[in-house]
Amino acid sequence: MLSLKLNGHPDGLRILYLGAHCDDIEIGCGGTIMRLNEEYAIQHVKWVVFTSTDIRAEEARKGADYFLQKCNKKEVVIKNFRDGFLPYEGEKVKNAFEELKSFNPDIVFTHYRHDRHQDHRVVCDLTWNTFRDHLIFEYEIPKYDGDLGNPNCFVPLDATVAEKKVQAIIEIYGSQGSKQWFDKETFFSLMRIRGLESAAKTRYSEAFYTNKFMI
């Protein structure tokens, strides 16, 4: 993994994870979260999900607790915007982003800008509007729309990390089990393809899109 500078935070990284829906962060970058937790000092993590219901919010908190279990200081924020309607609640969502400015993260993880899901696009657009001087990684979510692109950043994952990620997602998000795309094969297949593309010796990778990157 690229050696990351601590950009004014000598005590460790400040990381902001953003997801439109309750399982997006884990699906998009769960393995990378595990690697960051193992390989870097983490000062503070903020984990924000924008849409939820009571059941989904409970799952999201369990997911955050699992993937952030090695982080001493973490904030988990679950908003209750309506799934599928973020573009139509633009002012309220924009205000929620404005509240995040004071966090001043070293790294922001958000959705891929060319994702066809309207909620995902809103979150990505407002990420770039809000954090103009920050390192932003856009993660990808496999779906029916067939909107996967050509990522330019890869994080290799050991098979054990990939397995832990997938198993946690399947176990925690039971409410999604009836969906035709929500299974182990979906999640492993994308990581395997990205591992192939990046010639990862571990066979698995998560992929990201980086628009602006300065070292």
N, CA, C and O of each residue as an XYZ file, in Angstrom:
860
protein
N       0.846     -1.200      0.000
C       0.000      0.000      0.000
C       0.877      1.244      0.000
O       1.926      1.269      0.644
N       0.454      2.267     -0.715
C       1.201      3.508     -0.790
C       1.436      4.088      0.590
O       0.527      4.119      1.420
N       2.639      4.542      0.835
C       2.936      5.187      2.109
C       2.269      6.549      2.145
O       2.548      7.404      1.304
N       1.399      6.751      3.106
C       0.612      7.971      3.187
C       1.220      8.961      4.168
O       1.586      8.593      5.284
N       1.324     10.200      3.757
C       1.804     11.241      4.654
C       0.689     11.625      5.629
O      -0.494     11.480      5.323
N       1.083     12.114      6.802
C       0.101     12.421      7.833
C      -0.385     13.852      7.793
O      -1.102     14.266      8.703
N      -0.032     14.627      6.785
C      -0.669     15.890      6.453
C      -1.134     16.715      7.647
O      -2.310     17.062      7.751
N      -0.198     17.029      8.552
C      -0.552     17.918      9.648
C      -1.103     17.220     10.869
O      -1.420     17.877     11.860
N      -1.227     15.888     10.825
C      -1.742     15.147     11.969
C      -0.702     14.101     12.390
O      -0.841     12.929     12.041
N       0.323     14.500     13.126
C       1.411     13.583     13.485
C       0.980     12.427     14.370
O       1.697     11.431     14.467
N      -0.171     12.534     15.017
C      -0.637     11.463     15.893
C      -1.345     10.351     15.132
O      -1.727      9.346     15.732
N      -1.522     10.504     13.860
C      -2.192      9.473     13.067
C      -3.143     10.070     12.057
O      -3.398     11.274     12.047
N      -3.663      9.204     11.208
C      -4.554      9.627     10.136
C      -5.960      9.938     10.646
O      -6.451      9.319     11.590
N      -6.582     10.902     10.003
C      -7.997     11.194     10.193
C      -8.699     10.774      8.906
O      -8.396     11.287      7.829
N      -9.632      9.844      9.023
C     -10.250      9.253      7.837
C     -11.759      9.437      7.895
O     -12.395      9.216      8.925
N     -12.314      9.851      6.754
C     -13.754     10.026      6.621
C     -14.285      9.010      5.620
O     -13.867      8.993      4.462
N     -15.206      8.165      6.069
C     -15.855      7.178      5.207
C     -17.292      7.629      4.959
O     -18.035      7.892      5.904
N     -17.680      7.717      3.688
C     -19.010      8.192      3.315
C     -19.732      7.129      2.487
O     -19.174      6.580      1.537
N     -20.974      6.850      2.860
C     -21.775      5.894      2.106
C     -23.206      6.362      1.984
O     -23.792      6.852      2.949
N     -23.770      6.211      0.798
C     -25.164      6.590      0.605
C     -26.096      5.638      1.342
O     -27.124      6.052      1.878
N     -25.727      4.345      1.366
C     -26.571      3.320      1.975
C     -25.781      2.551      3.035
O     -24.559      2.663      3.125
N     -26.489      1.788      3.814
C     -25.904      1.235      5.032
C     -24.780      0.226      4.818
O     -23.950      0.048      5.709
N     -24.726     -0.438      3.666
C     -23.660     -1.415      3.433
C     -22.632     -0.948      2.405
O     -21.712     -1.698      2.080
N     -22.767      0.262      1.892
C     -21.904      0.720      0.803
C     -20.426      0.781      1.190
O     -19.566      0.331      0.432
N     -20.133      1.327      2.345
C     -18.736      1.496      2.748
C     -18.047      0.142      2.853
O     -16.931     -0.037      2.365
N     -18.719     -0.805      3.492
C     -18.124     -2.127      3.683
C     -17.902     -2.840      2.351
O     -16.857     -3.456      2.138
N     -18.898     -2.753      1.446
C     -18.764     -3.395      0.140
C     -17.657     -2.726     -0.673
O     -16.849     -3.408     -1.303
N     -17.622     -1.407     -0.659
C     -16.678     -0.677     -1.491
C     -15.246     -0.707     -1.022
O     -14.323     -0.767     -1.834
N     -15.048     -0.666      0.299
C     -13.650     -0.562      0.773
C     -13.402     -1.274      2.105
O     -12.484     -0.901      2.835
N     -14.196     -2.281      2.428
C     -14.028     -2.986      3.694
C     -12.649     -3.575      3.901
O     -12.095     -3.488      4.996
N     -12.084     -4.179      2.856
C     -10.749     -4.761      2.976
C      -9.682     -3.709      3.162
O      -8.748     -3.895      3.941
N      -9.814     -2.610      2.454
C      -8.862     -1.497      2.600
C      -8.923     -0.907      3.997
O      -7.894     -0.526      4.557
N     -10.116     -0.827      4.565
C     -10.251     -0.355      5.949
C      -9.442     -1.250      6.882
O      -8.732     -0.757      7.759
N      -9.548     -2.551      6.695
C      -8.801     -3.488      7.533
C      -7.304     -3.280      7.401
O      -6.576     -3.311      8.394
N      -6.843     -3.067      6.171
C      -5.409     -2.853      5.977
C      -4.948     -1.545      6.598
O      -3.895     -1.503      7.234
N      -5.710     -0.488      6.429
C      -5.356      0.794      7.044
C      -5.268      0.664      8.554
O      -4.351      1.198      9.178
N      -6.222     -0.046      9.139
C      -6.223     -0.218     10.599
C      -4.988     -0.974     11.081
O      -4.471     -0.710     12.167
N      -4.525     -1.914     10.265
C      -3.365     -2.728     10.646
C      -2.042     -2.006     10.398
O      -1.095     -2.182     11.165
N      -1.962     -1.198      9.346
C      -0.677     -0.686      8.884
C      -0.400      0.767      9.226
O       0.730      1.229      9.070
N      -1.406      1.498      9.690
C      -1.230      2.917      9.986
C      -1.775      3.272     11.353
O      -2.703      2.641     11.858
N      -1.181      4.290     11.937
C      -1.757      4.870     13.147
C      -2.988      5.669     12.734
O      -2.918      6.525     11.852
N      -4.101      5.383     13.371
C      -5.347      6.071     13.051
C      -5.733      6.938     14.250
O      -5.983      6.437     15.346
N      -5.775      8.230     14.018
C      -6.124      9.145     15.109
C      -7.628      9.209     15.331
O      -8.094      9.169     16.469
N      -8.382      9.308     14.252
C      -9.817      9.549     14.386
C     -10.512      9.132     13.090
O     -10.050      9.460     11.997
N     -11.618      8.410     13.220
C     -12.408      7.993     12.067
C     -13.828      8.521     12.220
O     -14.426      8.448     13.293
N     -14.350      9.051     11.125
C     -15.772      9.412     11.067
C     -16.405      8.586      9.950
O     -15.908      8.549      8.824
N     -17.502      7.934     10.282
C     -18.184      6.998      9.380
C     -19.604      7.505      9.218
O     -20.369      7.524     10.183
N     -19.969      7.918      8.005
C     -21.265      8.566      7.794
C     -22.060      7.826      6.723
O     -21.581      7.607      5.611
N     -23.284      7.447      7.084
C     -24.220      6.818      6.157
C     -25.428      7.748      6.034
O     -25.920      8.261      7.038
N     -25.899      7.962      4.822
C     -26.917      8.991      4.601
C     -28.352      8.482      4.569
O     -29.254      9.214      4.976
N     -28.603      7.274      4.109
C     -29.971      6.763      4.082
C     -30.087      5.532      4.979
O     -29.150      4.738      5.075
N     -31.224      5.377      5.627
C     -31.411      4.217      6.497
C     -32.872      4.081      6.903
O     -33.674      5.002      6.745
N     -33.188      2.919      7.425
C     -34.416      2.650      8.158
C     -33.971      2.128      9.520
O     -32.773      1.987      9.764
N     -34.909      1.843     10.402
C     -34.527      1.362     11.736
C     -33.706      0.085     11.659
O     -32.673     -0.036     12.317
N     -34.165     -0.867     10.858
C     -33.446     -2.144     10.737
C     -32.088     -1.936     10.078
O     -31.081     -2.478     10.535
N     -32.062     -1.165      9.022
C     -30.817     -0.940      8.292
C     -29.817     -0.163      9.145
O     -28.615     -0.421      9.084
N     -30.304      0.780      9.933
C     -29.412      1.561     10.788
C     -28.753      0.670     11.833
O     -27.575      0.846     12.146
N     -29.498     -0.274     12.370
C     -28.933     -1.209     13.345
C     -27.836     -2.049     12.701
O     -26.784     -2.275     13.300
N     -28.086     -2.511     11.478
C     -27.063     -3.274     10.761
C     -25.841     -2.415     10.490
O     -24.710     -2.876     10.641
N     -26.062     -1.162     10.088
C     -24.945     -0.268      9.764
C     -24.054     -0.036     10.967
O     -22.832      0.024     10.827
N     -24.640      0.095     12.141
C     -23.831      0.287     13.355
C     -23.017     -0.963     13.666
O     -21.871     -0.872     14.106
N     -23.608     -2.120     13.437
C     -22.863     -3.369     13.637
C     -21.713     -3.459     12.638
O     -20.611     -3.886     12.980
N     -21.985     -3.049     11.395
C     -20.935     -3.076     10.384
C     -19.790     -2.156     10.731
O     -18.626     -2.540     10.619
N     -20.105     -0.942     11.152
C     -19.066      0.011     11.541
C     -18.278     -0.505     12.735
O     -17.054     -0.387     12.775
N     -18.980     -1.074     13.706
C     -18.292     -1.613     14.892
C     -17.311     -2.716     14.504
O     -16.211     -2.799     15.049
N     -17.720     -3.561     13.555
C     -16.838     -4.647     13.140
C     -15.613     -4.130     12.401
O     -14.488     -4.499     12.735
N     -15.816     -3.293     11.416
C     -14.707     -2.849     10.582
C     -13.826     -1.805     11.270
O     -12.692     -1.579     10.847
N     -14.332     -1.176     12.313
C     -13.551     -0.162     13.030
C     -13.159     -0.631     14.425
O     -12.825      0.189     15.280
N     -13.193     -1.923     14.663
C     -12.969     -2.429     16.008
C     -11.576     -2.118     16.545
O     -11.373     -2.118     17.759
N     -10.619     -1.853     15.666
C      -9.266     -1.520     16.123
C      -9.022     -0.022     16.192
O      -7.906      0.411     16.482
N     -10.048      0.770     15.929
C      -9.904      2.228     15.989
C     -10.363      2.727     17.355
O     -11.494      2.470     17.768
N      -9.493      3.433     18.046
C      -9.839      3.906     19.384
C     -10.856      5.036     19.366
O     -11.773      5.063     20.188
N     -10.699      5.965     18.436
C     -11.608      7.104     18.377
C     -12.382      7.056     17.077
O     -11.812      7.196     15.994
N     -13.681      6.858     17.191
C     -14.511      6.739     15.989
C     -15.879      7.358     16.252
O     -16.417      7.294     17.357
N     -16.413      7.952     15.209
C     -17.767      8.506     15.238
C     -18.561      7.858     14.127
O     -18.153      7.881     12.966
N     -19.684      7.285     14.478
C     -20.552      6.649     13.498
C     -21.844      7.449     13.437
O     -22.563      7.567     14.429
N     -22.133      8.003     12.250
C     -23.305      8.853     12.059
C     -24.203      8.203     11.012
O     -23.798      8.025      9.863
N     -25.406      7.854     11.406
C     -26.365      7.237     10.496
C     -27.527      8.202     10.287
O     -28.344      8.408     11.185
N     -27.592      8.789      9.097
C     -28.690      9.688      8.766
C     -29.908      8.862      8.321
O     -29.784      7.676      8.017
N     -31.062      9.493      8.288
C     -32.277      8.761      7.899
C     -32.952      9.347      6.662
O     -34.179      9.373      6.567
N     -32.131      9.820      5.709
C     -32.696     10.238      4.437
C     -33.313      9.020      3.740
O     -32.939      7.882      4.023
N     -34.243      9.262      2.843
C     -34.963      8.189      2.160
C     -34.132      7.593      1.040
O     -33.601      8.313      0.195
N     -34.025      6.290      1.039
C     -33.264      5.563      0.021
C     -33.826      5.875     -1.365
O     -35.027      5.747     -1.600
N     -32.938      6.289     -2.285
C     -33.335      6.570     -3.652
C     -33.764      8.004     -3.911
O     -34.054      8.369     -5.050
N     -33.807      8.828     -2.856
C     -34.335     10.177     -2.994
C     -33.331     11.275     -2.647
O     -33.725     12.430     -2.482
N     -32.052     10.946     -2.534
C     -31.080     11.977     -2.161
C     -31.059     13.171     -3.124
O     -30.910     14.304     -2.666
N     -31.202     12.961     -4.443
C     -31.191     14.145     -5.325
C     -32.337     15.110     -5.048
O     -32.246     16.298     -5.355
N     -33.409     14.595     -4.469
C     -34.593     15.422     -4.242
C     -34.614     16.047     -2.846
O     -35.525     16.799     -2.501
N     -33.596     15.722     -2.056
C     -33.431     16.336     -0.739
C     -32.095     17.067     -0.692
O     -31.420     17.109      0.337
N     -31.737     17.638     -1.834
C     -30.414     18.207     -2.032
C     -29.975     19.209     -0.985
O     -28.837     19.152     -0.519
N     -30.859     20.135     -0.602
C     -30.462     21.162      0.356
C     -30.119     20.558      1.707
O     -29.131     20.946      2.330
N     -30.932     19.607      2.166
C     -30.677     18.976      3.463
C     -29.389     18.147      3.431
O     -28.610     18.141      4.384
N     -29.190     17.453      2.315
C     -27.972     16.643      2.192
C     -26.746     17.543      2.129
O     -25.722     17.241      2.741
N     -26.840     18.641      1.396
C     -25.749     19.613      1.327
C     -25.421     20.152      2.717
O     -24.246     20.286      3.061
N     -26.430     20.461      3.514
C     -26.194     20.943      4.881
C     -25.483     19.894      5.723
O     -24.634     20.225      6.551
N     -25.833     18.628      5.511
C     -25.157     17.554      6.246
C     -23.675     17.503      5.896
O     -22.843     17.236      6.762
N     -23.340     17.757      4.635
C     -21.935     17.799      4.225
C     -21.218     19.007      4.819
O     -20.058     18.910      5.219
N     -21.899     20.124      4.876
C     -21.284     21.319      5.454
C     -20.871     21.075      6.897
O     -19.864     21.610      7.361
N     -21.648     20.268      7.600
C     -21.337     19.952      8.997
C     -20.084     19.102      9.131
O     -19.491     19.036     10.207
N     -19.674     18.447      8.043
C     -18.506     17.574      8.076
C     -17.199     18.322      7.847
O     -16.126     17.769      8.088
N     -17.268     19.559      7.390
C     -16.061     20.307      7.038
C     -15.075     20.409      8.188
O     -13.866     20.310      7.978
N     -15.570     20.604      9.385
C     -14.687     20.832     10.532
C     -13.863     19.602     10.890
O     -12.883     19.710     11.628
N     -14.243     18.444     10.382
C     -13.493     17.222     10.686
C     -12.100     17.259     10.067
O     -11.150     16.753     10.664
N     -11.963     17.845      8.887
C     -10.679     18.016      8.198
C      -9.899     16.707      8.089
O      -8.849     16.562      8.715
N     -10.399     15.753      7.304
C      -9.739     14.443      7.193
C      -8.486     14.478      6.323
O      -8.309     15.365      5.487
N      -7.629     13.493      6.542
C      -6.493     13.275      5.652
C      -6.932     12.518      4.397
O      -6.417     12.756      3.305
N      -7.877     11.617      4.566
C      -8.361     10.782      3.471
C      -9.882     10.737      3.528
O     -10.475     10.651      4.604
N     -10.498     10.796      2.361
C     -11.945     10.636      2.258
C     -12.240      9.479      1.307
O     -11.693      9.420      0.206
N     -13.095      8.571      1.729
C     -13.575      7.498      0.865
C     -15.033      7.779      0.521
O     -15.857      8.004      1.407
N     -15.344      7.764     -0.768
C     -16.696      8.082     -1.216
C     -17.027      7.241     -2.437
O     -16.224      6.411     -2.863
N     -18.213      7.457     -3.001
C     -18.660      6.702     -4.158
C     -17.952      7.148     -5.446
O     -17.440      8.263     -5.543
N     -17.943      6.252     -6.414
C     -17.416      6.500     -7.754
C     -18.318      7.517     -8.465
O     -19.541      7.381     -8.450
N     -17.720      8.520     -9.079
C     -18.483      9.629     -9.651
C     -19.364      9.229    -10.835
O     -20.333      9.923    -11.141
N     -19.041      8.117    -11.505
C     -19.846      7.692    -12.647
C     -20.777      6.521    -12.303
O     -21.288      5.839    -13.191
N     -20.984      6.306    -11.020
C     -21.948      5.319    -10.558
C     -23.343      5.735    -11.034
O     -23.709      6.906    -10.932
N     -24.123      4.779    -11.554
C     -25.434      5.116    -12.101
C     -26.517      5.267    -11.026
O     -27.608      5.752    -11.326
N     -26.242      4.870     -9.804
C     -27.249      5.044     -8.753
C     -27.284      6.511     -8.338
O     -26.248      7.097     -8.024
N     -28.471      7.097     -8.337
C     -28.595      8.532     -8.098
C     -28.093      8.943     -6.710
O     -27.503     10.014     -6.567
N     -28.313      8.122     -5.701
C     -27.837      8.452     -4.354
C     -26.314      8.468     -4.304
O     -25.707      9.341     -3.684
N     -25.711      7.491     -4.966
C     -24.251      7.404     -4.989
C     -23.633      8.636     -5.645
O     -22.644      9.184     -5.158
N     -24.225      9.060     -6.749
C     -23.687     10.225     -7.465
C     -23.785     11.495     -6.623
O     -22.864     12.312     -6.614
N     -24.891     11.655     -5.925
C     -25.049     12.840     -5.072
C     -23.975     12.884     -3.997
O     -23.375     13.931     -3.753
N     -23.735     11.755     -3.357
C     -22.719     11.712     -2.307
C     -21.342     12.039     -2.880
O     -20.579     12.782     -2.264
N     -21.017     11.493     -4.052
C     -19.720     11.787     -4.655
C     -19.601     13.255     -5.032
O     -18.590     13.891     -4.734
N     -20.614     13.794     -5.677
C     -20.571     15.199     -6.102
C     -20.354     16.127     -4.910
O     -19.539     17.048     -4.971
N     -21.085     15.878     -3.832
C     -20.969     16.746     -2.661
C     -19.655     16.514     -1.910
O     -19.169     17.404     -1.212
N     -19.091     15.325     -2.058
C     -17.764     15.087     -1.476
C     -16.738     16.015     -2.110
O     -15.964     16.676     -1.417
N     -16.744     16.054     -3.447
C     -15.792     16.909     -4.149
C     -16.092     18.390     -3.951
O     -15.167     19.201     -3.918
N     -17.339     18.751     -3.821
C     -17.696     20.146     -3.546
C     -17.206     20.595     -2.179
O     -16.816     21.747     -1.989
N     -17.232     19.659     -1.224
C     -16.955     20.000      0.175
C     -15.478     19.909      0.511
O     -14.955     20.746      1.246
N     -14.794     18.887     -0.028
C     -13.397     18.629      0.343
C     -12.494     18.857     -0.872
O     -12.133     17.920     -1.584
N     -12.147     20.104     -1.084
C     -11.394     20.493     -2.281
C      -9.880     20.353     -2.126
O      -9.156     20.352     -3.122
N      -9.401     20.238     -0.908
C      -7.957     20.149     -0.667
C      -7.591     18.833      0.006
O      -6.644     18.773      0.790
N      -8.330     17.797     -0.294
C      -8.163     16.533      0.412
C      -7.916     15.388     -0.561
O      -8.243     15.470     -1.745
N      -7.333     14.322     -0.034
C      -7.101     13.104     -0.802
C      -8.395     12.289     -0.798
O      -8.865     11.862      0.256
N      -8.963     12.080     -1.984
C     -10.245     11.398     -2.094
C     -10.093     10.129     -2.930
O      -9.552     10.153     -4.036
N     -10.582      9.026     -2.376
C     -10.637      7.762     -3.098
C     -12.100      7.407     -3.335
O     -12.901      7.370     -2.401
N     -12.436      7.147     -4.590
C     -13.800      6.755     -4.948
C     -13.863      5.230     -5.070
O     -13.137      4.632     -5.864
N     -14.722      4.622     -4.288
C     -14.862      3.164     -4.337
C     -16.016      2.765     -5.254
O     -16.811      3.609     -5.668
N     -16.098      1.476     -5.566
C     -17.096      1.004     -6.519
C     -18.031     -0.021     -5.883
O     -17.646     -0.774     -4.988
N     -19.278     -0.026     -6.376
C     -20.300     -0.953     -5.904
C     -20.838     -1.731     -7.115
O     -21.366     -1.114     -8.040
N     -20.719     -3.063     -7.134
C     -21.269     -3.824     -8.263
C     -22.793     -3.786     -8.227
O     -23.393     -3.837     -7.154
N     -23.418     -3.698     -9.404
C     -24.880     -3.631     -9.439
C     -25.413     -3.948    -10.830
O     -24.650     -4.153    -11.774
N     -26.717     -3.984    -10.934
C     -27.427     -4.319    -12.176
C     -27.069     -3.378    -13.324
O     -27.053     -3.793    -14.483
N     -26.780     -2.110    -13.008
C     -26.573     -1.091    -14.035
C     -25.351     -1.339    -14.911
O     -25.258     -0.778    -16.003
N     -24.421     -2.160    -14.464
C     -23.227     -2.423    -15.263
C     -22.376     -1.190    -15.469
O     -21.948     -0.900    -16.587
N     -22.128     -0.457    -14.380
C     -21.450      0.839    -14.489
C     -20.013      0.824    -13.982
O     -19.448      1.881    -13.700
N     -19.417     -0.351    -13.865
C     -18.031     -0.408    -13.412
C     -17.111      0.227    -14.455
O     -17.320      0.078    -15.659
N     -16.099      0.930    -13.976
C     -15.197      1.629    -14.875
C     -13.802      1.035    -14.892
O     -13.615     -0.159    -14.655
N     -12.821      1.886    -15.177
C     -11.418      1.473    -15.231
C     -10.659      2.182    -14.115
O     -10.131      3.275    -14.325
N     -10.600      1.581    -12.947
C      -9.955      2.235    -11.806
C      -8.453      2.390    -12.006
O      -7.830      1.645    -12.762
N      -7.885      3.377    -11.310
C      -6.451      3.627    -11.443
C      -5.698      3.476    -10.133
O      -4.543      3.888    -10.022
N      -6.353      2.886     -9.142
C      -5.701      2.658     -7.850
C      -6.178      1.315     -7.310
O      -7.376      1.031     -7.308
N      -5.237      0.488     -6.851
C      -5.590     -0.848     -6.392
C      -4.954     -1.115     -5.028
O      -3.815     -0.724     -4.770
N      -5.705     -1.784     -4.167
C      -5.200     -2.179     -2.851
C      -5.274     -3.696     -2.758
O      -6.366     -4.239     -2.591
N      -4.138     -4.405     -2.860
C      -4.152     -5.864     -2.759
C      -4.626     -6.319     -1.377
O      -4.330     -5.691     -0.360
N      -5.366     -7.423     -1.372
C      -5.892     -7.975     -0.126
C      -5.517     -9.443     -0.013
O      -5.688    -10.214     -0.957
N      -5.004     -9.822      1.150
C      -4.784    -11.235      1.408
C      -6.115    -11.974      1.388
O      -7.165    -11.386      1.648
N      -6.066    -13.258      1.078
C      -7.294    -14.050      1.018
C      -8.036    -14.035      2.351
O      -9.266    -14.051      2.378
N      -7.293    -14.004      3.453
C      -7.943    -13.987      4.768
C      -8.709    -12.683      4.985
O      -9.793    -12.686      5.569
N      -8.148    -11.574      4.518
C      -8.834    -10.283      4.642
C     -10.076    -10.265      3.763
O     -11.143     -9.828      4.195
N      -9.936    -10.744      2.520
C     -11.085    -10.798      1.621
C     -12.199    -11.663      2.212
O     -13.376    -11.312      2.129
N     -11.825    -12.775      2.799
C     -12.821    -13.676      3.403
C     -13.513    -13.018      4.596
O     -14.731    -13.121      4.742
N     -12.743    -12.348      5.443
C     -13.342    -11.673      6.599
C     -14.303    -10.576      6.163
O     -15.378    -10.414      6.740
N     -13.908     -9.830      5.146
C     -14.770     -8.772      4.631
C     -16.097     -9.337      4.153
O     -17.159     -8.873      4.568
N     -16.042    -10.328      3.291
C     -17.255    -10.876      2.691
C     -18.128    -11.547      3.740
O     -19.345    -11.363      3.744
N     -17.522    -12.319      4.624
C     -18.293    -13.014      5.645
C     -19.011    -12.036      6.558
O     -20.163    -12.255      6.931
N     -18.324    -10.952      6.920
C     -18.942     -9.943      7.790
C     -20.131     -9.286      7.094
O     -21.179     -9.096      7.712
N     -19.982     -8.939      5.825
C     -21.077     -8.298      5.085
C     -22.297     -9.222      5.021
O     -23.422     -8.785      5.261
N     -22.074    -10.480      4.703
C     -23.176    -11.437      4.582
C     -23.874    -11.634      5.926
O     -25.103    -11.682      5.987
N     -23.100    -11.749      6.995
C     -23.679    -12.013      8.314
C     -24.385    -10.791      8.895
O     -25.443    -10.922      9.512
N     -23.814     -9.618      8.706
C     -24.358     -8.411      9.329
C     -25.597     -7.915      8.595
O     -26.564     -7.492      9.227
N     -25.574     -7.963      7.275
C     -26.663     -7.370      6.495
C     -27.682     -8.411      6.049
O     -27.903     -8.625      4.857
N     -28.292     -9.046      7.033
C     -29.295    -10.071      6.753
C     -30.500     -9.551      6.007
O     -31.152    -10.305      5.284
N     -30.811     -8.277      6.166
C     -31.972     -7.693      5.489
C     -31.820     -7.676      3.976
O     -32.806     -7.522      3.255
N     -30.595     -7.833      3.490
C     -30.331     -7.775      2.048
C     -30.225     -9.147      1.404
O     -30.024     -9.261      0.195
N     -30.360    -10.185      2.215
C     -30.118    -11.546      1.735
C     -31.012    -12.012      0.604
O     -30.632    -12.904     -0.155
N     -32.187    -11.429      0.476
C     -33.116    -11.859     -0.575
C     -32.815    -11.239     -1.936
O     -33.399    -11.647     -2.941
N     -31.927    -10.274     -1.983
C     -31.601     -9.615     -3.251
C     -30.704    -10.514     -4.094
O     -29.773    -11.134     -3.580
N     -30.993    -10.579     -5.398
C     -30.303    -11.540     -6.271
C     -28.809    -11.284     -6.392
O     -28.058    -12.204     -6.716
N     -28.363    -10.068     -6.143
C     -26.950     -9.730     -6.294
C     -26.167     -9.874     -4.999
O     -24.936     -9.862     -5.014
N     -26.866    -10.010     -3.882
C     -26.212     -9.960     -2.575
C     -25.758    -11.352     -2.146
O     -26.475    -12.054     -1.433
N     -24.576    -11.743     -2.580
C     -24.031    -13.031     -2.168
C     -22.505    -13.004     -2.235
O     -21.908    -12.059     -2.752
N     -21.901    -14.036     -1.715
C     -20.445    -14.106     -1.638
C     -19.806    -14.035     -3.024
O     -18.782    -13.378     -3.209
N     -20.418    -14.714     -3.994
C     -19.828    -14.756     -5.331
C     -19.688    -13.359     -5.925
O     -18.683    -13.056     -6.568
N     -20.682    -12.515     -5.716
C     -20.610    -11.145     -6.229
C     -19.406    -10.411     -5.680
O     -18.637     -9.812     -6.432
N     -19.245    -10.458     -4.376
C     -18.181     -9.687     -3.734
C     -16.797    -10.263     -4.027
O     -15.850     -9.516     -4.271
N     -16.684    -11.577     -4.003
C     -15.392    -12.185     -4.322
C     -15.024    -11.972     -5.788
O     -13.859    -11.734     -6.107
N     -16.003    -12.054     -6.675
C     -15.686    -11.962     -8.101
C     -15.107    -10.606     -8.466
O     -14.159    -10.527     -9.248
N     -15.668     -9.533     -7.909
C     -15.131     -8.209     -8.224
C     -13.716     -8.054     -7.674
O     -12.842     -7.516     -8.353
N     -13.489     -8.519     -6.454
C     -12.135     -8.425     -5.889
C     -11.145     -9.283     -6.674
O      -9.975     -8.922     -6.804
N     -11.607    -10.407     -7.190
C     -10.724    -11.276     -7.980
C     -10.379    -10.620     -9.316
O      -9.225    -10.658     -9.744
N     -11.368    -10.021     -9.975
C     -11.109     -9.327    -11.237
C     -10.126     -8.180    -11.023
O      -9.191     -8.012    -11.806
N     -10.329     -7.394     -9.973
C      -9.418     -6.286     -9.696
C      -8.040     -6.815     -9.291
O      -7.031     -6.159     -9.550
N      -7.984     -7.969     -8.673
C      -6.693     -8.586     -8.380
C      -5.976     -8.999     -9.639
O      -4.761     -8.836     -9.754
N      -6.732     -9.540    -10.597
C      -6.171     -9.908    -11.898
C      -5.625     -8.672    -12.606
O      -4.508     -8.692    -13.123
N      -6.411     -7.602    -12.630
C      -6.014     -6.385    -13.339
C      -4.775     -5.736    -12.738
O      -3.999     -5.092    -13.445
N      -4.592     -5.908    -11.433
C      -3.452     -5.283    -10.761
C      -2.298     -6.254    -10.551
O      -1.306     -5.912     -9.906
N      -2.425     -7.473    -11.097
C      -1.395     -8.513    -10.946
C      -1.035     -8.710     -9.474
O       0.134     -8.875     -9.123
N      -2.054     -8.691     -8.625
C      -1.820     -8.835     -7.183
C      -1.383    -10.258     -6.854
O      -2.041    -11.226     -7.239
N      -0.294    -10.371     -6.156
C       0.192    -11.695     -5.762
C      -0.784    -12.378     -4.812
O      -0.798    -13.604     -4.697
N      -1.586    -11.587     -4.142
C      -2.580    -12.115     -3.206
C      -3.856    -12.583     -3.912
O      -4.713    -13.207     -3.286
N      -3.989    -12.288     -5.215
C      -5.119    -12.651     -6.069
C      -6.312    -11.719     -5.929
O      -7.130    -11.633     -6.845
N      -6.432    -11.029     -4.818
C      -7.581    -10.157     -4.597
C      -7.137     -8.705     -4.428
O      -6.073     -8.425     -3.876
N      -7.971     -7.794     -4.912
C      -7.730     -6.361     -4.703
C      -9.071     -5.635     -4.619
O     -10.079     -6.085     -5.165
N      -9.054     -4.509     -3.926
C     -10.123     -3.533     -4.053
C      -9.596     -2.424     -4.942
O      -8.397     -2.145     -4.956
N     -10.498     -1.791     -5.686
C     -10.071     -0.778     -6.651
C     -10.738      0.557     -6.361
O     -11.856      0.621     -5.851
N     -10.011      1.631     -6.704
C     -10.492      2.982     -6.440
C     -10.155      3.882     -7.630
O      -9.303      3.573     -8.462
N     -10.858      4.995     -7.666
C     -10.646      5.992     -8.695
C     -10.128      7.255     -8.007
O     -10.763      7.785     -7.096
N      -8.978      7.720     -8.453
C      -8.388      8.918     -7.873
C      -8.256      9.980     -8.956
O      -7.536      9.791     -9.936
N      -8.943     11.073     -8.779
C      -8.955     12.132     -9.775
C      -7.754     13.048     -9.632
O      -7.121     13.420    -10.620
N      -7.443     13.412     -8.390
C      -6.313     14.294     -8.118
C      -5.518     13.709     -6.958
O      -6.060     13.386     -5.901
N      -4.203     13.582     -7.192
C      -3.359     12.919     -6.204
C      -2.026     13.652     -6.153
O      -1.316     13.716     -7.157
N      -1.680     14.203     -5.000
C      -0.433     14.949     -4.872
C       0.373     14.404     -3.708
O      -0.151     14.223     -2.609
N       1.636     14.147     -3.949
C       2.538     13.628     -2.902
C       3.561     14.692     -2.567
O       4.421     14.474     -1.713
